[in-house]
């Protein structure tokens, strides 16, 4: 069986999940990989047959998506050309983790496209709605990567079409300790703003991982270093808590590791608003920004915050087998 697995390359969450999913897909046949996007820092240890530009949201430096840079770097002509040229018709099964080129290529060529992503779950009415009524953001989330059938991952699952998060084997294998520092990943803030705001808590050692610098920087109680997957994972596992955006993979991993968690949803990013609502309903504190009016919540979290217990069993292989068996039963039976 020939499988095309398409991955969104904006940010690192989709790529991190792919590290565990790809080996299980390879048990069912030959897997070719599509990655589109220009904001990822993680390199896959697998050949990427189709590296594409796609449609990327560009992180800003003040807490949100930089809409101007996003529009400026969007090349619709190249996107349409990629959609036309991607040979999705040559594959027995197409599985998509919120990757738009493959999704639209399948749409126009009448090829089934199976979504296996967090985004497939966030709009489900079973989860809390976002506080903001961002109609445009909701429309983009709905239409960005269309699919014929969808399976989703969320902070809590229903066991049928929505599952608990894929926690990387690297995370599951960590020895969990508490060395007292706080791990920070807020890619939509620049280093200067993070240093300014985090310096307001001089009693705390902050371990910041940044998209905006290339070498380690130490300023008083704050260490800022470039993103490194192994070091970031180890920092989380040995931390007292995690301060991050309201993405999916990093909050899910922090919860799995039993760390107290505080999230700041990225501005102009509707998915993160939905994630923040779901996390808040679970008991995770949420602040809108690092501005001074958030200081009482952050200070209370530092002094009194507690981990939110979760149960995230290792069922990735079971999920992959289920999706393949349902959508390519004949080949799954022969394997």
N, C-alpha and C positions, 0 to 999 in steps of 0.2 A: 504494500500500500504506500502511496506517495502522499505525504502530509505537508501542507504549507502552514507554518505557524508564524503569525504576524504579531509584532510587539511594538507598543508605543514607546518611543525612546525619549520622550520629554520627562525629565526627572529620572529617578533611579528605582522607583517602586515596581514598575512593570518588569524591568530588567532583572531585579532581584527575584521576583516570583518565577521568572523564566528559568532561573538556575535550577530549580527543583522540577519544574514541569517538563522541560525538554527531555531529560533522560527517560522519563516515563513514556513520553510520546515515541521516543526512538525504539522502545520495546515493541511497538506496533507497526513499524515500517520506516522508510526513509523520510527524514524530516528536513525540509528546506526552511530557512529562517528569513523573515523580513523584519528589519528594524527601521523605523522612520522617526525623525526628530533630531534636534540639535542641542538639547539641554541635558542629556544624560552624562554621567561621569563614570558609570560602571561598564567595563568591557566584558562581554560574554566570552567564556572559554569554548565557544563553538563557532564554526564558520557561519558568517552571515552572508547568505547568497545574494540578498537584495538589500543593500544599505541605501536608504532613500531619505530625502530631505523631509517629505511629508508636510504636515502642518504643526508647527510648534508654538506653544505659548512661551514667551520670553519672560523670565523672572526679572522683576525690578529690584530696586535697592531700598524701597521704603515700605515694604510689607505686602506687596501685591504683584500682579502681572503687569508688565509694562506694555500697555495696549499699543502705544505708538511704535515701539520696536517690534512688537508682534506683527502689526500690519506692514511695517517697512520690510521685514524679512520674509513675508509671505510671498511666494512666487506661484501664483495660481496657474500660470501657463505650464510650469514644470510639473506641478501637481497633477494637472489634467493629463499631461503626457505620460506620467508614471502610471496613472490609473489605466490608460489605454494599453500600455505596453506590458503591464504585469500579467504573466500567463497563468492566471488562476484556474483556467479551464484545463490545465494539464495535471491537476491534482485531484486525488480521490476525496480528500477531506481538507477543508480550510478552517482553521481555528484562529480566532482573532482576539487579542488582548488590547482593545481600544485603539487599533491602528487604522487610520482613515483610508490610506491608498488601497489596501487590500479589500477593505469593506466596500468601498465604492466600485472597485473593479468587479467584485462579485455581484454587486447590485446591477450594474449595467450589462453584465454578461450572463445574468440570470443563473448564477452559481450559488448554491447554498453557502452561507457564511455563519459559522457557529461562534458566538461571542462567549469568551471565558475570561471575565474581567470583573474588577470591582465596580466599574461604571454600570455594568449590567444589573447591579443590585441597588445602587443608591437612590434611584427614582421610585423604587417599590413603595407603594403606599403603606406598607407595614412598618416603615421606619419614620421617625419624626421628621416633619418638614423643616426647611431652613427658616430662620427668622426673617431673612430678607426675601422679598418677592421679586426675584430677578428673572423676569420672563425671558429675556434674551439669553441669559446664562442657561436656563432650563432648556430652551430650544436648541442651543449649541450642543448641550450634553446629550440630547435625544437624537440629534441628526449627525453628529460628528463621525460616527462609525456605525452605520446601519447593519443589522444582522437579521438572519431568518429565524434563528432560535438563540436563546441566551441563558447562560449560567453565570451566577454572580458570586462574589465573595464579599462578606461584610463582617462587622464586629460581632454580629450574632447571625446564625443561619437558621434556615427552616428544614434543612436536611434533604430537600428534593431538588430545587433549582438554585437555592442560595446556600452557600457553605461558609463555615468559619474560615479565617484567613489561612493562607499558605505561609507557614513559618519556615524560613530557610533552615536547612540542616545545619548550617554554620551557626545559626542562632540557637537552635535546639541543643547544640553540643557545647555551649558556653557554660563555664562555671560561674554561677551567680554569686557576687559578693557586694559589699557596700564599702567603698573606699572614701565616701564622703563628697565626691565632686558631683556636679550636675552636667549632663551631656546636653548640648544645644545643637539643633539643626533647623535653622530658619533661613533658607536660601533666598528668600525675597527681601532680606535686609542686608545692607552692606556692612562691612566690618566696623566702620566708624560709628554707625548708629548702634550696633550691638554692644560695642565697647562702652559707649556713653551710657546706655541704659543699664547694662549689667553691672557697671561700676557702682550703681546706686545700692548694691547689695555686697559690700566689701567683706562680709563675713563668709561669703560663699565662694568656693572654687568652681569656676565655670570652664568647661571643656567644649569649646566651640568648633564645629566643623563648617567650613566656609566654601562657597562656590566662587568667592571673589578674591582669593589670594593664592599664591603659589608656594609660599614658605611659611614656616611656623613663626608666630608672633606672640610674645608674652607681655601683657600689660597688667602689672600688679596681680590681681587675683584671677585674671582671665587669660586663658591660652587659646589662641586662634590658629587653626591648622587647616591645610587643604583637605578635601574629602578623600578619605581612604577607607575602603569597605571593611578591611580587617580591623583597622584601628578604631573605626567608628563602632563596630559591633562589640569589640572588647570594652570600649569606653562605656557603652550602654550597660553591658552586663555587670560592670563593676561600679556603677553610679549609685547615687542616692535618689536620683530622679531624672526625668527626661523632659526638656522643654523643646517643643517642635511645632511645625505647622500641622494643620489638620488634614494631612494627606491620609494615606491608608496604611502602607506597610510599616513605616516607622512607629506610629502609635500602636499598631497591632503587636509589633515586636516588643515594644516597651511594656505593654500590658502582659504579654506572655512571660516576660522576664520578671514579672512581679514588681515593676518599678512604678513609683507614683508619677503621674503624667499630667502635664499642663499643655494645652494646645492654643495656638493663635492661627485661626483660619486666614488664608491668603486672600487679600482683597481682589475683587474682579475674578474670582474663581468659585463658581457656583457649587462645584463638587465638594470643595472644602467646607463650604457653608453647611451642606448636608451632612458631611462627616462630623462637623462640630456639633450639630444638633443631636446626632446619634450618640456621640461620646458624652455629651452633657446629660442625656437621659440615663446613661450608665453610671453617672456620678463623677465623671472627669471634669475638672474645672476648665472653663474656656474664657479667654480674654480677647478683645477685638484687636488689640495692638500692644506695643511696648510703651505707649505713651504714659505719662505720669498718673493718669486716672486709673490705670490698671494696677498700680503699685500695691494697693491694699490686698487685692486678690492674690497677686504673686507672693507677697510677703506671708500671707496666711498659708498659702500652699507650701512655701519653704519651711514654715514652722510647724504646721499641723497636718499637711497633706498625707494621705494614705493611699496605698495601691488599691486598684479596683480588681477584684478577683475575676479571672476568666478561665474557660476551659477550651483550649485550642488543640485538639488531638491531631496527630499526623495522619491525615486521610488523603493526601495529595494523589497518591497512586490510585486509590479507590475512585477519586473524582475523575481523573484522566481516563481510567478504564471505562467508567460509566459513560462518559461523553463519547468515546470512540465506539463503544459497543452499540450505543443507541443510534449513532449516525453513520456507522459503517458496519452493520451487523455481519455481513458476509465475511469481510476481511477479519473482523475481530474473532469470528468463530474459527477461522483457519489458523490464526496465530497460536 
